[in-house]
Amino acid sequence: MSKFKKIITTLVLSSLLASTGAYAGGYYGHGYRHHHHGHWIAPALIGGLVVYSVMEPRVVHSQPVYVTPAPVVVAPPPPQPIQAQNLPPVWYYCQSSQTYYPYVQSCQEGWKTVPATPAS
């Protein structure tokens, strides 16, 4: 029993024993004895309430905890470097103006790719 509970129990029992003196009665000059059978009820009720308030179980209501699994994140693989293809060099030729890009910026019929050959 904890120290606090021992103190409360001692106080309750002391108050119950102190009230028995009032129950002892006596003549008090009246020549008869008073029978008060209810003097013990109040201290017993008060003591019972004190003991119950000390010893009552404490109920704690908490919110429910919902545990969700951690999201699974799969990182995409890193991109593979694209190797440069060994394409032969080409020039862009415009048939209508008979010139090459970048000397002419636009071509009406579209650019024609021709193999790049340096002028000799």
Contact map, one row per residue, 1 for C-alpha under 8 A:
111011000000000000000000000000000000000000000000000000000000000000000000000000000000000000000000000000000000000000000000
111111000000000000000000000000000000000000000000000000000000000000000000000000000000000000000000000000000000000000000000
111111100000000000000000000000000000000000000000000000000000000000000000000000000000000000000000000000000000000000000000
011111110000000000000000000000000000000000000000000000000000000000000000000000000000000000000000000000000000000000000000
111111111000000000000000000000000000000000000000000001000000000000000000000000000000000000000000000000000000000000000000
111111111100000000000000000000000000000000000000000000000000000000000000000000000000000000000000000000000000000000000000
001111111110000000000000000000000000000000000000000000000000000000000000000000000000000000000000000000000000000000000000
000111111111000000000000000000000000000000000000011000000000000000000000000000000000000000000000000000000000000000000000
000011111111100000000000000000000000000000000000001000000000000000000000000000000000000000000000000000000000000000000000
000001111111110000000000000000000000000000000000000000000000000000000000000000000000000000000000000000000000000000000000
000000111111111000000000000000000000000000000000000000000000000000000000000000000000000000000000000000000000000000000000
000000011111111100000000000000000000000000100010000000000000000000000000000000000000000000000000000000000000000000000000
000000001111111110000000000000000000000000000000000000000000000000000000000000000000000000000000000000000000000000000000
000000000111111111000000000000000000000000000000000000000000000000000000000000000000000000000000000000000000000000000000
000000000011111111100000000000000000000000100000000000000000000000000000000000000000000000000000000000000000000000000000
000000000001111111110000000000000000000100110000000000000000000000000000000000000000000000000000000000000000000000000000
000000000000111111111000000000000000000000000000000000000000000000000000000000000000000000000000000000000000000000000000
000000000000011111111100000000000000000000000000000000000000000000000000000000000000000000000000000000000000000000000000
000000000000001111111110000000000000001100100000000000000000000000000000000000000000000000000000000000000000000000000000
000000000000000111111111000000000000001100000000000000000000000000000000000000000000000000000000000000000000000000000000
000000000000000011111111100000000000000000000000000000000000000000000000000000000000000000000000000000000000000000000000
000000000000000001111111100000000000001000000000000000000000000000000000000000000000000000000000000000000000000000000000
000000000000000000111111100000000011101000000000000000000000000000000000000000000000000000000000000000000000000000000000
000000000000000000011111110000000000000000000000000000000000000000000000000000000000000000000000000000000000000000000000
000000000000000000001111111000001110000000000000000000000000000000000000000000000000000000000000000000000000000000000000
000000000000000000000001111100011100000000000000000000000000000000000000000000000000000000000000000000000000000000000000
000000000000000000000000111111111100000000000000000000000000000000000000000000000000000000000000000000000000000000000000
000000000000000000000000011111100000000000000000000000000000000000000000000000000000000000000000000000000000000000000000
000000000000000000000000001111100000000000000000000000000000000000000000000000000000000000000000000000000000000000000000
000000000000000000000000001111110000000000000000000000000000000000000000000000000000000000000000000000000000000000000000
000000000000000000000000001111111000000000000000000000000000000000000000000000000000000000000000000000000000000000000000
000000000000000000000000011001111100000000000000000000000000000000000000000000000000000000000000000000000000000000000000
000000000000000000000000111000111110000000000000000000000000000000000000000000000000000000000000000000000000000000000000
000000000000000000000000111000011111000000000000000000000000000000000000000000000000000000000000000000000000000000000000
000000000000000000000010100000001111100000000000000000000000000000000000000000000000000000000000000000000000000000000000
000000000000000000000010000000000111111000000000000000000000000000000000000000000000000000000000000000000000000000000000
000000000000000000000010000000000011111100000000000000000000000000000000000000000000000000000000000000000000000000000000
000000000000000000000000000000000001111111000000000000000000000000000000000000000000000000000000000000000000000000000000
000000000000000000110110000000000001111111100000000000000000000000000000000000000000000000000000000000000000000000000000
000000000000000100110000000000000000111111110000000000000000000000000000000000000000000000000000000000000000000000000000
000000000000000000000000000000000000011111111000000000000000000000000000000000000000000000000000000000000000000000000000
000000000000000000000000000000000000011111111100000000000000000000000000000000000000000000000000000000000000000000000000
000000000001001100100000000000000000001111111110000000000000000000000000000000000000000000000000000000000000000000000000
000000000000000100000000000000000000000111111111000000000000000000000000000000000000000000000000000000000000000000000000
000000000000000000000000000000000000000011111111100000000000000000000000000000000000000000000000000000000000000000000000
000000000000000000000000000000000000000001111111110000000000000000000000000000000000000000000000000000000000000000000000
000000000001000000000000000000000000000000111111111000000000000000000000000000000000000000000000000000000000000000000000
000000000000000000000000000000000000000000011111111100000000000000000000000000000000000000000000000000000000000000000000
000000000000000000000000000000000000000000001111111110000000000000000000000000000000000000000000000000000000000000000000
000000010000000000000000000000000000000000000111111111000000000000000000000000000000000000000000000000000000000000000000
000000011000000000000000000000000000000000000011111111100000000000000000000000000000000000000000000000000000000000000000
000000000000000000000000000000000000000000000001111111110000000000000000000000000000000000000000000000000000000000000000
000000000000000000000000000000000000000000000000111111110000000000000000000000000000000000000000000000000000000000000000
000010000000000000000000000000000000000000000000011111110000000000000000000000000000000000000000000000000000000000000000
000000000000000000000000000000000000000000000000001111111000000000000000000000000000000000000000000000000000000000000000
000000000000000000000000000000000000000000000000000111111100000000000000000000000000000000000000000000000000000000000000
000000000000000000000000000000000000000000000000000000111110000000000000000000000000000000000000000000000000000000000000
000000000000000000000000000000000000000000000000000000011111000000000000000000000000000000000000000000000000000000000000
000000000000000000000000000000000000000000000000000000001111100000000000000000000000000000000000000000000000000000000000
000000000000000000000000000000000000000000000000000000000111110000000000000000000000000000000000000000000000000000000000
000000000000000000000000000000000000000000000000000000000011111000000000000000000000000000000000000000000000000000000000
000000000000000000000000000000000000000000000000000000000001111100000000000000000000000000000000000000000000000000000000
000000000000000000000000000000000000000000000000000000000000111110000000000000000000000000000000000000000000000000000000
000000000000000000000000000000000000000000000000000000000000011111000000000000000000000000000000000000000000000000000000
000000000000000000000000000000000000000000000000000000000000001111100000000000000000000000000000000000000000000000000000
000000000000000000000000000000000000000000000000000000000000000111110000000000000000000000000000000000000000000000000000
000000000000000000000000000000000000000000000000000000000000000011111000000000000000000000000000000000000000000000000000
000000000000000000000000000000000000000000000000000000000000000001111100000000000000000000000000000000000000000000000000
000000000000000000000000000000000000000000000000000000000000000000111110000000000000000000000000000000000000000000000000
000000000000000000000000000000000000000000000000000000000000000000011111000000000000000000000000000000000000000000000000
000000000000000000000000000000000000000000000000000000000000000000001111100000000000000000000000000000000000000000000000
000000000000000000000000000000000000000000000000000000000000000000000111110000000000000000000000000000000000000000000000
000000000000000000000000000000000000000000000000000000000000000000000011111000000000000000000000000000000000000000000000
000000000000000000000000000000000000000000000000000000000000000000000001111100000000000000000000000000000000000000000000
000000000000000000000000000000000000000000000000000000000000000000000000111110000000000000000000000000000000000000000000
000000000000000000000000000000000000000000000000000000000000000000000000011111000000000000000000000000000000000000000000
000000000000000000000000000000000000000000000000000000000000000000000000001111100000000000000000000000000000000000000000
000000000000000000000000000000000000000000000000000000000000000000000000000111110000000000000000000000000000000000000000
000000000000000000000000000000000000000000000000000000000000000000000000000011111000000000000000000000000000000000000000
000000000000000000000000000000000000000000000000000000000000000000000000000001111100000000000000000000000000000000000000
000000000000000000000000000000000000000000000000000000000000000000000000000000111110000000000000000000000000000000000000
000000000000000000000000000000000000000000000000000000000000000000000000000000011111000000000000000000000000000000000000
000000000000000000000000000000000000000000000000000000000000000000000000000000001111100000000000000000000000000000000000
000000000000000000000000000000000000000000000000000000000000000000000000000000000111110000000000000000000000000000000000
000000000000000000000000000000000000000000000000000000000000000000000000000000000011111000000000000000000000000000000000
000000000000000000000000000000000000000000000000000000000000000000000000000000000001111100000000000000000000000000000000
000000000000000000000000000000000000000000000000000000000000000000000000000000000000111110000000000000000000000000000000
000000000000000000000000000000000000000000000000000000000000000000000000000000000000011111000000000000000000000000110000
000000000000000000000000000000000000000000000000000000000000000000000000000000000000001111100000000000000000000000110000
000000000000000000000000000000000000000000000000000000000000000000000000000000000000000111110000000000000000000011110000
000000000000000000000000000000000000000000000000000000000000000000000000000000000000000011111000000110000000000011110000
000000000000000000000000000000000000000000000000000000000000000000000000000000000000000001111100000110000000001111000000
000000000000000000000000000000000000000000000000000000000000000000000000000000000000000000111110011110000000001111000000
000000000000000000000000000000000000000000000000000000000000000000000000000000000000000000011111111110000010111100000000
000000000000000000000000000000000000000000000000000000000000000000000000000000000000000000001111111000000000101100000000
000000000000000000000000000000000000000000000000000000000000000000000000000000000000000000000111110000000011100000000000
000000000000000000000000000000000000000000000000000000000000000000000000000000000000000000000111111000000010000000000000
000000000000000000000000000000000000000000000000000000000000000000000000000000000000000000001111111100000000000000000000
000000000000000000000000000000000000000000000000000000000000000000000000000000000000000000001110111110110000000000000000
000000000000000000000000000000000000000000000000000000000000000000000000000000000000000000111100011111110000000000000000
000000000000000000000000000000000000000000000000000000000000000000000000000000000000000000111100001111111000000000000000
000000000000000000000000000000000000000000000000000000000000000000000000000000000000000000000000000111111000000000000000
000000000000000000000000000000000000000000000000000000000000000000000000000000000000000000000000001111111000000000000000
000000000000000000000000000000000000000000000000000000000000000000000000000000000000000000000000001111111110000000000000
000000000000000000000000000000000000000000000000000000000000000000000000000000000000000000000000000011111110000000000000
000000000000000000000000000000000000000000000000000000000000000000000000000000000000000000000000000000011111000000000000
000000000000000000000000000000000000000000000000000000000000000000000000000000000000000000000101100000011111111000000000
000000000000000000000000000000000000000000000000000000000000000000000000000000000000000000000001000000000111110000000000
000000000000000000000000000000000000000000000000000000000000000000000000000000000000000000000111000000000011111000000000
000000000000000000000000000000000000000000000000000000000000000000000000000000000000000000000100000000000011111100000000
000000000000000000000000000000000000000000000000000000000000000000000000000000000000000000011110000000000010111110000000
000000000000000000000000000000000000000000000000000000000000000000000000000000000000000000011110000000000000011111000000
000000000000000000000000000000000000000000000000000000000000000000000000000000000000000001111000000000000000001111100000
000000000000000000000000000000000000000000000000000000000000000000000000000000000000000001111000000000000000000111110000
000000000000000000000000000000000000000000000000000000000000000000000000000000000000000111100000000000000000000011111000
000000000000000000000000000000000000000000000000000000000000000000000000000000000000000111100000000000000000000001111100
000000000000000000000000000000000000000000000000000000000000000000000000000000000000000000000000000000000000000000111110
000000000000000000000000000000000000000000000000000000000000000000000000000000000000000000000000000000000000000000011111
000000000000000000000000000000000000000000000000000000000000000000000000000000000000000000000000000000000000000000001111
000000000000000000000000000000000000000000000000000000000000000000000000000000000000000000000000000000000000000000000111
